[in-house]
């Protein structure tokens, strides 16, 4: 793993090695309702990231460049310099040890994306999954910007540049 950003309480790592990727995939399949997403063509510049606290893997993210120009343009951001959080999950053992680190991990991710000069970051909270009311996004500074086309999810965004 490669440390890409040091935060107050932990650090963000990029998954590079095969053994780490296997562990990442296993944890994502176990703790995210939708599981790990394989190499799909709609995930440009994809990054598998882990928020690590005191050596423990606590929170996993799959992010990629934002590929929905209509939502980006409607919100006045450059879609080619924005990111989308595709999957995320907390490792249960970490929750037992440190408490709920979801907001802490999300804020670390946002600091990193701002640090690399991104325009914005987007995500969707699906309403059919009771665990994803959008509370983590709201507590982390995201703004709700609308609903998905089918009405089952809410769009969230953090804009770094005006």
C-alpha positions in Angstrom: 0.0 0.0 0.0 1.1 3.5 -0.7 0.3 6.3 1.8 -1.2 9.1 -0.2 -2.4 11.4 2.5 -1.8 11.8 6.3 -4.8 13.0 8.3 -5.1 14.0 12.0 -6.1 10.7 13.3 -5.2 8.3 10.5 -4.0 8.1 6.9 -5.3 7.3 3.5 -3.6 4.5 1.5 -3.9 3.5 -2.1 -4.1 -0.3 -2.8 -1.3 -1.4 -5.1 -0.1 -4.9 -4.2 -2.0 -8.0 -5.2 -2.2 -9.4 -1.6 -3.7 -6.0 -0.4 -6.1 -6.0 -3.3 -7.3 -9.5 -2.3 -7.8 -8.4 1.2 -9.6 -5.2 0.0 -11.9 -7.2 -2.2 -12.8 -9.7 0.6 -13.6 -6.9 3.0 -15.6 -4.9 0.5 -17.6 -8.0 -0.4 -18.2 -8.7 3.3 -19.2 -5.2 4.5 -20.7 -3.4 1.5 -24.2 -4.5 0.5 -23.3 -4.2 -3.2 -19.8 -5.8 -2.8 -16.6 -5.2 -4.6 -16.8 -3.8 -8.2 -14.5 -5.4 -10.7 -12.7 -3.6 -13.5 -15.6 -1.9 -15.2 -15.2 0.5 -18.2 -17.3 3.2 -16.5 -14.8 3.8 -13.6 -12.1 6.0 -15.2 -9.0 6.6 -13.0 -10.3 4.3 -10.4 -8.7 4.1 -7.0 -9.2 1.6 -4.2 -8.4 3.5 -0.9 -8.2 2.5 2.7 -8.4 4.7 5.7 -6.0 3.3 8.3 -5.9 4.1 12.0 -3.1 2.8 14.2 -2.3 0.2 11.6 -5.9 -1.1 11.4 -7.9 -1.0 8.1 -11.0 0.9 9.2 -12.8 2.3 6.1 -12.7 1.3 2.5 -13.5 3.5 -0.5 -13.7 2.8 -4.3 -13.6 6.2 -6.1 -13.2 7.2 -9.7 -13.4 10.2 -11.9 -17.0 11.5 -12.2 -18.6 10.4 -15.4 -22.0 12.1 -15.3 -21.5 15.4 -17.2 -25.2 16.5 -16.9 -25.1 16.5 -13.1 -21.7 18.2 -13.0 -22.7 21.0 -15.5 -25.9 21.5 -13.6 -23.9 22.1 -10.5 -21.3 24.2 -12.3 -18.2 22.0 -11.8 -15.8 20.4 -14.2 -16.7 16.8 -14.6 -13.2 15.9 -15.7 -11.7 17.2 -12.5 -14.3 15.7 -10.1 -14.6 12.4 -8.3 -17.4 9.9 -7.5 -17.5 7.7 -4.4 -18.7 4.4 -5.9 -18.5 2.1 -2.9 -17.5 2.6 0.8 -17.7 0.5 3.9 -16.5 0.3 7.5 -14.7 -2.7 8.8 -16.6 -4.1 11.8 -13.6 -4.9 13.9 -12.5 -1.3 13.6 -15.9 0.0 14.8 -15.6 -2.2 17.8 -12.1 -0.9 18.6 -12.4 2.8 17.7 -16.1 3.5 17.5 -17.8 5.0 14.4 -14.9 6.4 12.2 -17.1 6.9 9.1 -17.2 10.7 9.3 -13.5 10.8 10.3 -12.6 8.7 7.3 -14.8 10.7 4.9 -13.3 14.0 6.0 -9.8 12.5 5.4 -10.9 11.5 1.9 -12.3 15.0 1.3 -9.1 16.6 2.5 -7.1 14.4 0.1 -9.3 15.3 -2.9 -9.1 19.0 -2.1 -5.3 18.6 -1.7 -5.0 17.2 -5.2 -6.9 20.2 -6.5 -10.2 18.5 -7.4 -13.2 20.6 -8.3 -15.8 18.4 -6.4 -16.8 15.0 -5.2 -20.2 13.3 -5.7 -21.9 10.3 -4.3 -25.4 8.8 -4.1 -27.3 7.5 -1.0 -29.8 4.8 -2.1 -33.1 5.0 -0.2 -33.9 1.3 -0.5 -30.9 0.6 1.8 -31.9 1.7 5.3 -28.2 2.0 6.3 -27.6 4.8 3.7 -29.8 7.7 4.8 -27.0 10.1 3.8 -26.1 10.9 7.5 -22.4 10.2 6.9 -22.4 12.5 3.9 -24.3 15.3 5.7 -22.0 15.1 8.8 -19.0 15.2 6.5 -20.0 18.5 4.8 -21.8 17.1 1.7 -24.9 19.0 0.4 -27.9 17.2 -1.0 -28.3 18.3 -4.6 -31.2 16.3 -5.9 -32.6 12.8 -6.5 -31.6 10.1 -9.0 -33.6 9.6 -12.1 -35.7 6.8 -10.7 -36.2 8.7 -7.4 -34.7 5.9 -5.2 -31.5 7.8 -4.3 -30.2 11.1 -3.3 -27.3 12.9 -4.9 -24.7 14.5 -2.6 -21.9 16.8 -3.5 -19.0 18.7 -1.9 -17.7 21.6 -4.1 -14.1 22.6 -3.5 -13.9 25.4 -6.1 -16.6 28.0 -6.9 
